Amino acid sequence: MKAFRLLGTLIFCHAIALAQTTTRSMINIDRCDTTSQGVLLRDIQQIQTTKRTDATDRWQLNVETTTPEKNISLPTDSIRQLRITQLQVPDSTTVGLRIMQFNIREDKQTEPDYNTFTGVRAEAIKQMLKDVKPDIVCLQECRKTQAQYLATALPEYTQILFPKDGIEKNGGQRDVILYDNKKVRLLTWSKFWFSETPTVSSKSWDASTPKLTIYAKFRSREDTTKDFYVYCTHFPPSAPEAMGHAVTMIEESINKTTSGTLPVFLCGDLNLDYHNAILAPLEEYMYHAASTALESDGVDAITYNGYRDTNLKTLDHIFYRNAIVDTYHVKNKTYQYGTNCKWISDHYPLYSDVRF
């Protein structure tokens, strides 16, 4: 177990003093399933609970840190869980990258103009990428014509892509990894499908459509001694059996390709929220960027809108191993890129600043 949870007994102790530690440990406080806060354990001076004197008769949790603006003060009835997590991280870091996950949403001409890629979304997506400036972008549902547009509009990115139907001349959906060739160099890449015949386009178990994972090994141009892997994946929706197999297949692939030692980043539309039990093995095997980043929008930050204000979900994720993640943010404001474009996709882009 990479984490252990401290529940009721901890938050009702009068005071807990924490010794300094050289390990990268964090305290994560999840509040009402909406936000998480991460603070380095070595920066915490004391955790206290005190009885409030107001009419609510509630307890108050106070976390004092060496940086006062990072102090945490919360009523205990708003705390979902309190956990201390020991993170396995590199001894030293020389490479910094910004990695993005984004289901771009295929261009369906049956949708209203304001939802089609060729309507207003293409320009908005271009502006978003120029604004955020990720070094690596993992895309799902990207049709051939959309990939061609991105290649022209954003020539600073090189593309790795393959269609889920396995036929490259067709125009269907592709998984895509965009990367800045000035920052990283591609060494090798490969792919597999979530099925019992993973080397060919196929579907198995209860999946209704083939879903593909592409993964690539890169070398940093900043420090040529640092290699790392990026996985770009898309889980089959409403298919719990296939999703469970997908988790297992990804873990097996990462173990085989990285030997468990190289940094690896998994980005994907997993069609599951952070708390779904299907993801539990993956959450034990890898770290989730949202729950461990010091600056985070939280594990329940909305990543899916379905082109409706009433269909908000968290379906997209960034997981990692053997690295440090400093930030986790979701660009989930409407009309953020152009007054005519409310949603740049039915999913929102999310990104992390990482080091290794």
ChimeraX attribute file (.defattr): number of C-alpha atoms within 10 A of each C-alpha:
attribute: neighborCount
match mode: 1-to-1
recipient: residues
	/A:1	8
	/A:2	13
	/A:3	13
	/A:4	11
	/A:5	12
	/A:6	12
	/A:7	13
	/A:8	11
	/A:9	7
	/A:10	16
	/A:11	22
	/A:12	16
	/A:13	13
	/A:14	12
	/A:15	15
	/A:16	14
	/A:17	11
	/A:18	13
	/A:19	11
	/A:20	11
	/A:21	11
	/A:22	7
	/A:23	14
	/A:24	16
	/A:25	20
	/A:26	23
	/A:27	22
	/A:28	23
	/A:29	22
	/A:30	21
	/A:31	19
	/A:32	13
	/A:33	17
	/A:34	13
	/A:35	17
	/A:36	26
	/A:37	22
	/A:38	22
	/A:39	23
	/A:40	19
	/A:41	23
	/A:42	18
	/A:43	18
	/A:44	21
	/A:45	16
	/A:46	16
	/A:47	20
	/A:48	18
	/A:49	21
	/A:50	17
	/A:51	15
	/A:52	13
	/A:53	9
	/A:54	7
	/A:55	6
	/A:56	8
	/A:57	9
	/A:58	14
	/A:59	17
	/A:60	18
	/A:61	25
	/A:62	19
	/A:63	19
	/A:64	19
	/A:65	19
	/A:66	12
	/A:67	11
	/A:68	9
	/A:69	8
	/A:70	15
	/A:71	13
	/A:72	15
	/A:73	14
	/A:74	15
	/A:75	16
	/A:76	20
	/A:77	12
	/A:78	13
	/A:79	16
	/A:80	14
	/A:81	18
	/A:82	19
	/A:83	16
	/A:84	19
	/A:85	22
	/A:86	17
	/A:87	19
	/A:88	16
	/A:89	18
	/A:90	17
	/A:91	10
	/A:92	10
	/A:93	14
	/A:94	12
	/A:95	16
	/A:96	18
	/A:97	17
	/A:98	18
	/A:99	24
	/A:100	28
	/A:101	28
	/A:102	27
	/A:103	24
	/A:104	23
	/A:105	22
	/A:106	20
	/A:107	22
	/A:108	13
	/A:109	12
	/A:110	8
	/A:111	11
	/A:112	9
	/A:113	14
	/A:114	15
	/A:115	23
	/A:116	19
	/A:117	23
	/A:118	16
	/A:119	17
	/A:120	20
	/A:121	25
	/A:122	22
	/A:123	18
	/A:124	23
	/A:125	21
	/A:126	16
	/A:127	17
	/A:128	18
	/A:129	15
	/A:130	11
	/A:131	10
	/A:132	14
	/A:133	14
	/A:134	21
	/A:135	21
	/A:136	23
	/A:137	25
	/A:138	28
	/A:139	26
	/A:140	27
	/A:141	21
	/A:142	25
	/A:143	23
	/A:144	21
	/A:145	16
	/A:146	20
	/A:147	21
	/A:148	13
	/A:149	16
	/A:150	21
	/A:151	15
	/A:152	10
	/A:153	14
	/A:154	15
	/A:155	11
	/A:156	15
	/A:157	20
	/A:158	17
	/A:159	19
	/A:160	19
	/A:161	25
	/A:162	23
	/A:163	23
	/A:164	24
	/A:165	19
	/A:166	18
	/A:167	11
	/A:168	13
	/A:169	8
	/A:170	11
	/A:171	15
	/A:172	18
	/A:173	25
	/A:174	27
	/A:175	27
	/A:176	26
	/A:177	25
	/A:178	23
	/A:179	22
	/A:180	18
	/A:181	17
	/A:182	13
	/A:183	17
	/A:184	22
	/A:185	16
	/A:186	17
	/A:187	12
	/A:188	11
	/A:189	15
	/A:190	14
	/A:191	18
	/A:192	21
	/A:193	26
	/A:194	32
	/A:195	21
	/A:196	12
	/A:197	12
	/A:198	16
	/A:199	13
	/A:200	17
	/A:201	19
	/A:202	20
	/A:203	20
	/A:204	19
	/A:205	14
	/A:206	14
	/A:207	20
	/A:208	13
	/A:209	17
	/A:210	20
	/A:211	28
	/A:212	30
	/A:213	26
	/A:214	22
	/A:215	27
	/A:216	19
	/A:217	20
	/A:218	21
	/A:219	18
	/A:220	20
	/A:221	15
	/A:222	13
	/A:223	14
	/A:224	12
	/A:225	9
	/A:226	17
	/A:227	20
	/A:228	20
	/A:229	23
	/A:230	23
	/A:231	25
	/A:232	26
	/A:233	28
	/A:234	26
	/A:235	27
	/A:236	24
	/A:237	17
	/A:238	13
	/A:239	16
	/A:240	16
	/A:241	14
	/A:242	22
	/A:243	24
	/A:244	18
	/A:245	18
	/A:246	26
	/A:247	20
	/A:248	14
	/A:249	18
	/A:250	18
	/A:251	16
	/A:252	11
	/A:253	14
	/A:254	21
	/A:255	13
	/A:256	10
	/A:257	15
	/A:258	15
	/A:259	9
	/A:260	13
	/A:261	13
	/A:262	20
	/A:263	20
	/A:264	25
	/A:265	25
	/A:266	23
	/A:267	28
	/A:268	25
	/A:269	27
	/A:270	21
	/A:271	19
	/A:272	21
	/A:273	19
	/A:274	21
	/A:275	13
	/A:276	8
	/A:277	12
	/A:278	18
	/A:279	18
	/A:280	14
	/A:281	13
	/A:282	18
	/A:283	19
	/A:284	12
	/A:285	16
	/A:286	21
	/A:287	26
	/A:288	22
	/A:289	28
	/A:290	31
	/A:291	27
	/A:292	28
	/A:293	27
	/A:294	21
	/A:295	20
	/A:296	22
	/A:297	21
	/A:298	24
	/A:299	23
	/A:300	20
	/A:301	24
	/A:302	23
	/A:303	24
	/A:304	23
	/A:305	20
	/A:306	16
	/A:307	15
	/A:308	11
	/A:309	9
	/A:310	8
	/A:311	11
	/A:312	16
	/A:313	17
	/A:314	21
	/A:315	21
	/A:316	26
	/A:317	25
	/A:318	24
	/A:319	20
	/A:320	22
	/A:321	25
	/A:322	21
	/A:323	23
	/A:324	25
	/A:325	28
	/A:326	17
	/A:327	18
	/A:328	27
	/A:329	19
	/A:330	21
	/A:331	17
	/A:332	18
	/A:333	12
	/A:334	15
	/A:335	13
	/A:336	16
	/A:337	20
	/A:338	17
	/A:339	10
	/A:340	13
	/A:341	21
	/A:342	19
	/A:343	25
	/A:344	30
	/A:345	25
	/A:346	20
	/A:347	26
	/A:348	24
	/A:349	27
	/A:350	26
	/A:351	24
	/A:352	23
	/A:353	20
	/A:354	21
	/A:355	19
	/A:356	22
